[in-house]
Amino acid sequence: MPIDCYAINTYLPEGTINVSEKSIDGVILVHRHEFYEIELILRGGGIYNIDGIDYEMKPGSLFIMSPVSFHCIQFTGEAQLVNLMFTADVCSAAFLSELFFRRPHMMCQLSPEDTHLIHLLAGELSRHLCDGGAYDLYAETVLNCVLGKLCSLQGGVQQPGKISPIQYAVLYMQNHFTEPIQLEDAAGIANYSPNYFSSQFKAYTGVTFKQYLTDLRFSFAKKLLEHTELSVSQICTQCGFSDFSHFMSGFKKKYGITPKNFRENTGKSQEL
């Protein structure tokens, strides 16, 4: 069965923010989005699986996912939740960088007070968008309050409201790694020369620009092999690799198994 990928122009027709509160039960099959998503459980329970990891779901559980996160949900009875969808360009880059630098998704169990706060902020955002019918600076501010609160629960942003040039470049790579990004492109985002960017990038991430970009692509390739029926050659292209032989040899070197055998081990084998 093909895995759904929810497009920006379908769920965020204005390319900005969408917020809703809804009741739901049963099963939501594996899917991903081309945008960021937050879901806060207000009532009910079950299992929320993100990128192959099962999380117990109960009131106060909050899940935040990047565009590369595959997830599915098994509700035990009817649940009530808040859903917030947004794109990277309508919120603080500092908050996104803090939340997603080391992981493509996050789960936390909120206190009753923090659950109430996020619920109130989501309600205010919903009312504002319904009344005005459009995204504006106030909507962005409320969204940033939500993201800032989540950052504070994870230890906070080291320099509130600020983001380094390298962090901008890393965030850009995380959102565009399937495109033909070159070192010069990322250096331009940081407004650094390529040589200086290379040294600063490695100091910040611990790896080279090329290795970081390749790791993003291979990690996404694994998810596509696990969760979709795309051919291996299609996955190679969709992950940003231009050379199929390089993709095949690099995947085996990194994971000790060929893409085809990896898929067979996950039960989603398909011919190239």
Secondary structure as the mmCIF struct_conf table of DSSP 4:
data_model
#
loop_
_struct_conf.conf_type_id
_struct_conf.id
_struct_conf.beg_label_comp_id
_struct_conf.beg_label_asym_id
_struct_conf.beg_label_seq_id
_struct_conf.end_label_comp_id
_struct_conf.end_label_asym_id
_struct_conf.end_label_seq_id
HELX_LH_PP_P HELX_LH_PP_P1 PRO A 2 ILE A 3
STRN STRN1 ASP A 4 TYR A 6
HELX_RH_AL_P HELX_RH_AL_P1 ILE A 8 TYR A 11
TURN_TY1_P TURN_TY1_P1 PRO A 13 GLU A 14
BEND BEND1 GLY A 15 THR A 16
STRN STRN2 ILE A 17 ILE A 24
BEND BEND2 GLY A 26 GLY A 26
STRN STRN3 VAL A 27 HIS A 33
BEND BEND3 GLU A 34 PHE A 35
STRN STRN4 TYR A 36 ARG A 43
STRN STRN5 GLY A 46 ILE A 50
TURN_TY1_P TURN_TY1_P2 ASP A 51 GLY A 52
STRN STRN6 ILE A 53 MET A 57
TURN_TY1_P TURN_TY1_P3 PRO A 59 GLY A 60
STRN STRN7 SER A 61 MET A 65
TURN_TY1_P TURN_TY1_P4 PRO A 67 VAL A 68
STRN STRN8 HIS A 71 PHE A 75
BEND BEND4 THR A 76 GLY A 77
STRN STRN9 ALA A 79 PHE A 86
HELX_RH_3T_P HELX_RH_3T_P1 ALA A 88 VAL A 90
BEND BEND5 CYS A 91 CYS A 91
HELX_RH_AL_P HELX_RH_AL_P2 ALA A 93 PHE A 100
BEND BEND6 PHE A 101 ARG A 102
BEND BEND7 PRO A 104 PRO A 104
STRN STRN10 HIS A 105 GLN A 109
HELX_RH_AL_P HELX_RH_AL_P3 PRO A 112 GLY A 132
BEND BEND8 ALA A 134 ALA A 134
HELX_RH_AL_P HELX_RH_AL_P4 LEU A 137 LEU A 153
TURN_TY1_P TURN_TY1_P5 GLN A 154 GLY A 155
BEND BEND9 GLN A 158 GLN A 159
TURN_TY1_P TURN_TY1_P6 PRO A 160 GLY A 161
HELX_RH_AL_P HELX_RH_AL_P5 PRO A 165 HIS A 176
TURN_TY1_P TURN_TY1_P7 PHE A 177 THR A 178
BEND BEND10 GLU A 179 GLU A 179
HELX_RH_AL_P HELX_RH_AL_P6 LEU A 183 ALA A 190
TURN_TY1_P TURN_TY1_P8 ASN A 191 ASN A 191
HELX_RH_AL_P HELX_RH_AL_P7 PRO A 194 THR A 205
BEND BEND11 GLY A 206 VAL A 207
HELX_RH_AL_P HELX_RH_AL_P8 PHE A 209 HIS A 227
HELX_RH_AL_P HELX_RH_AL_P9 VAL A 232 GLN A 238
TURN_TY1_P TURN_TY1_P9 CYS A 239 GLY A 240
BEND BEND12 SER A 242 SER A 242
HELX_RH_AL_P HELX_RH_AL_P10 PHE A 244 TYR A 255
BEND BEND13 GLY A 256 ILE A 257
HELX_RH_AL_P HELX_RH_AL_P11 PRO A 259 ASN A 265
TURN_TY1_P TURN_TY1_P10 THR A 266 GLY A 267
#
